[in-house]
Amino acid sequence: MMNSTDWPAPTLADVLKARRAIAPYLPVTPALEFSGLAAALGCRAVLKCENLNPTGAFKVRGGVNLLASMEPAERARGVVAASTGNHGQSVAYAARLFGSRATIFMPEGANPLKVAATVAMGAEVIQTGRDFDVARLAAEEHASHLNLRYIHSSNEPLLVAGVGTATLELLEAAPDLDVIFVPVGGGSGVLGAGVVARAVNPAIRVIGVQAEGAPAVYRSWREGRRVVTENVATFAEGLATREPFAMPLALLPRLVDEIMLVHDDEIAAAIRLLIETTRQVAEGAGAASVAAAIARRAELAGKRVGLILSGGNITIEQLCRILNHQQP
């Protein structure tokens, strides 16, 4: 893995600056407790509802923070990103706020709900490649060729500081948490959680959650080296990355206590549980934190647990299949 000194970690001060930058554009999302969810999980569960952001996901916090920090001339040239959906929506939303032109590369099989939402925000969407990592390489080449600002989904300290504001809000609402579960795709969300939790109370355990069918970050974490997988096999596209990225790999050892895996069936069960007990709709990645808490129910008994519901951008078709206990 890379040395952490190659990527200085954002600080709590950076997160506080980000909160000031995004405050005019993004409301605080609720941190809610539901008796039915607590009973199902056997703990005091605090659900951070990032699905209620304007884009339906937490990543918009990072996009707004980064675009707000750019020089006007650089913003005017335009920005480029690659995404399975939520990062692309984040950049598109922020670009529209600040009068920039966004080009978003997505895989050919990207979630159509997320593609349509990104286009509706004024971005140009180019669908290419079999998965996120192929689309990412095309985006990087496009940005380099046209001398445009490429916004990586994880190797961006300003994105991490921005998404860290979600955990800051969570801990302001529930400062006595014992553990926080955070879904992991590229890793910006769990890094942001780690920055804030380490500063507020180092005793809080920060646990990242990946899909069993997309375990690149988990395996890299366990093996102490960068592991790239050939394929991904999960319906949770927000978790579907084959390659871990430099900044998360460098910073995870100092900011995160553990990475764990959950099966797609467990994620689907968590989506059903959330609807039944909280009336909140989660996409696959968004429900991963709850799936992890179900899996760890015995050891969480009586503890105070934060659950980041990172996004709710699931298609009607997917949701119907999950509610009918079919493969999504």
C-alpha angles and dihedrals in degrees: 000000000000120000111260090230088070088066114036109211119245111250135224086258089059090052091049090051089049091052090055091048096050099037095090091054109032128047122221109268118227125261103209138186121209122190093214093054091046091051092049093050098038093230143077100278123195113193117206103207104212088155086080094066116112090260094040093247144074097246094080087077091065095043094053092046093051097045090046089057097050123104112255093241092053091047090050092059091057139244135254131206141168121221149154084226121287098064088047091052089048093054092042092051093048093044090055091050093053100036097252128138115241128201114191124193115206133175117265091249096047121149103278091215090059093043092052093046092051092051091047089058089060101260126135108239120205114189113203139147136023096275146003096280094055090048089048093056090051091050093050091051092048093050093047093048093052097035093240128150108265112207110206115210094232114005092076120100091198091056091050091049090048097051089043087072088075091063090042089057090045093054092045087057095040111017094167099067119143097197140009123205115206128182114239125212107138092350107245093119097052091045090053090050091049094051092053098039093049090052097044100039121347090200091071110103113226112202123186119209125211132177116256088233093056106038103149096121092041093051092045089051093050097042098041093231137084109276121192119192124212096225144006124226112188135106088219098091092182087067097040106110124134097193129052116223131237101244097049092045091052097046105033095083092060099037107035129056100201146354117213136181131233128191122240089245089057091050091051090050089051091052089054092046092051092052092046098047105026107018088231119137116221131185118224096272091043093056095048092092091055091046088055092050090051090052092049095041096125096053093043094057109139094358129126108246131189116207119194108212091197100186147354103202100128124143121244089240093054092046094049091051092049093048088051091051092246128134108276 
